[in-house]
Amino acid sequence: HIAELGIRPGARIVVHSRLISFGKVEGGLQTVYDSINRAIGGQGTLVVPTYTMNLSETDVFDRANTASFGVGAFAEFVRCQTGAIRSGCPIHSHAGIGRRAEILSTSAESKSLGVGSDFDILHKNEFDLLLLGCSFHEGATFIHHVEAMIGTLYREWINLERLIRENGRERKIAVQYYAKAEDRELENNLHAVEHDLVNSGLTKPIPIGGSSRCSYLVTLDNLERSVRGLLASDPYSLVLQPEKNDA
């Protein structure tokens, strides 16, 4: 399956995964990890999301010890590998292994999305997004970064206070987060991006045997171009608007 996705030696990839799509994998998480590393080789870089959106303003984020939340078992497996480098944002952090993993230490801890965030750094360093057994709607958080870079009618910047522990000391920071506007009852519709990329030939669904699920590989650059194009044609193309009842 990894080979069919077309991952090249030396590739830089961000992996969002839903491994339940594959059923039982012999060797478990180690098999998945080894398979990806064989594909990218010694010059490649593997990055995973280690988000902690479950933390409140009174919880403490410690990049070395705080577990990721809601991003799957594979991401947590990679985070715990010896030599993994984790970025410092207490909302949208990432962990990486490989040649270019050190770039995660250059992002701004106070930026969860937008300029200076992990997503900005990964894009500038020409990473690809691998959706392993999951859809764009489930795994392409990068889309919200592009929304933040453009500015949308249904999201707004807010500051979230967070506590960070580093070198045994705790400190408070304000993290910039691009949240849904409080007056907008809109749901994400990220399937639109998937359809656009597939129809444009910029990615293709790779079926998982015995499942209705697929995996996808796309460059972050092409993903950004798709999102920008969709929003330019329709500012609400990435959300589902509630039906309006005629009075």
N, C-alpha and C positions, 0 to 999 in steps of 0.2 A: 504493500500500500504506500509506504514511504517513497519507494522508488518510482511508482507510478505518478506521484505528485510532481516529480521533476526537480526535487531538491538537489542542488549542485554542491560539489566540494567547495568549501570556502564561503558558503552562504551564511548570511546573517539573518536569523529568523526569530520572530516573536511568536510563541506558541500559545494559543488558547485552545483548551481541549475539553472534550466530553467523552471520556474513555468508556463510559457505559455503552456507548454506541457500538463498540467492538465486542461486547460480551466479555467472556473470560479470556484474558490474554495469558498464555503460558509465560511464566516468569514475571508477570505483573508489571509494575512501574519500571523496574530495572530494564526489562526488555524494550519498553517504549523509549526510555532514555538512551539506551545503547544503540537502538536502531536509528534514532535521529542523529546521534553523534557520529555514527559511521557514515551517514549520508553527508553531513557537513564537513567531516574530516577535521584534522588538527588545526586548520586555519579558519575554521568557522566559528560562529558565536550563537549560542542558544540563550534566549531571554524568555522569561515567563512573567505573567502578572502576579504580584503578591499584594493585592489590594487589601485594605483594612477599613472598608467603609462602615464596618460595624462599630468602630470605636467612637466614643462620645468625647466631649470636651474635658471630661474628668478621667478618661482612660489614658494610659501612658503607652506611647509607641516607642519600642526599642527595635531598631532595624535588625539587630543580630538575633533577637529572641522572639519578637511578636509574630505569631503565626498569621498566615494569610487567611482570608475569609471569602468564601463564595466563588472561588476561582478553580476549584477542582483539586484532586489528589496529586496530579502530576506537577502542578505548579509548586505545591508545598514540598514535594519530593526534590525538585530542583533547588529550591531555596535552601534546603538542608544539606546540600552537597558540600563537601570540603572545597574551599576555594571560591564558592559562589559570592558574587558581589551584588549587594542590594542597594538600591537608591534610597533616599532619605525622606521622601514625601509620606506623611502619615495617613494619606488617603489613597493615592494611586502610585504605589511603589512597584518596582520590578526587580527581579533577581536574574543574574546572568552568569554563564559559564563560557569560557572561550577567549579567543584572541582579543576581541573588542569589548569585552564585558566591562572594562574599566570606564567606559563612557558613562555608565550609570552613576558614577560618582561626581559627574559634572553638572547634573541637572539641579534645578532650584527646589529645595525641600518645601518651599512655600507656594509652589505652583503645581496644582493637581492636573491641570490642563492648560493649553495655550503656550505662549512663548516661554521658553526656559524649562518647560516640563519634560518628563521622561519621553512623552510622545513626540515632542519637538526634536529632542536629541536623537531618538531612534530614526525619525524620518530623515533628518539631515545626514545621518550615517548610513542611509540606503538599506534599511532593513526590509525584509519581507514579512508578511503576516501569514502564519500557518494556522488555519482553523481545522483542528484535528477532531473530526467527528462532531463538529458543531457548526451552526449557521452563523451568518454575519449578524443576525439579530441577537444571537446569544453571546458572541465573542468579539465583535469588532468595536471595542471601546474607543479605538482610535477615531471612529466617526464623530464622537462627541468632542474630541480634540479639534477636529476640523470645524465643527460647528462653532467652537469657542474662538478659533482663529478668524472666522468669517464674521460672526455675530448673527444671531437669529432673533426672530420675533417672539419666540416662545421659551427662551432661556435667558438668564441674567446672572451676572457675576455677584457672588456673595463671599464674605470672609467667614471661615469656620475656625474657631479657636481649638488648638490641639496641644497636647503635652508630649514632649519628646524627651527620652532618656538617652544620654550620650556620655560615655566616660564616667558613669556613675552619678551624673548630675541631671536634674530635670529642668526643663525650660519650656515656656509657653510661646507658641508662634501662631500667626494668623495665616491660614492656607486659603488661597484663592480657588474657588470652586464655581463651575459654571452649571448652576442648578436650573431646574424647571421653574419658570416664573409662577409665582403663587396664584396669579389670576388666570392661569391657563390649565385647563383639565385635558391635557393631551397625552397620548401614549406613543411611544417610539414605534416607528415603522421602518426598521432598518433592512427589511427584506427588499425594499426598493433599490438599495445599493447592490445587493446580491444580483438581482435581476439585471441591472444595468451593466455590471461587470461581466456577467456571463454572456449577455447579448452582444456585448462589444468585443468578446473574445479575449478579454484581459485576465480571465480566470476560467476554470472549468471544474464542475463538480466531479470528484473522484468517488464513485460509489464504494460503500463498505459492504463486503459480501455478507449476505444473510440479514441485511438491515436496510431500512429505507433511508438511512442517514448517508451523508457524504462529507468529504473533507475538501478544503480549498486552499490554494496558495496564490497570493497576490502581493505585488510590491506595494509598500505604503505610499509610494508616489502615485501609482495608478488608483489606489483607493482614495487618496486625497482629490485627485482630478475628478473622479466619479462623483464624490460628495459635492464638490464645488459646482459641477455641472448641473446636478439635480436641484440644488438649492437656487442656482441662478435661474432655472426654468420655472421653478415653483418653490417659494420660500417655505411651504408646508409639506414638501414632498417626503420628508422623513418622519412625519408624525401622523397619527390617525386623529382626525378631528371628530368630536361628538356630533352625532346627527342633529341637525336643526329641525325642530318641529314647527310647522307652520301654525301660527296663532289663528 
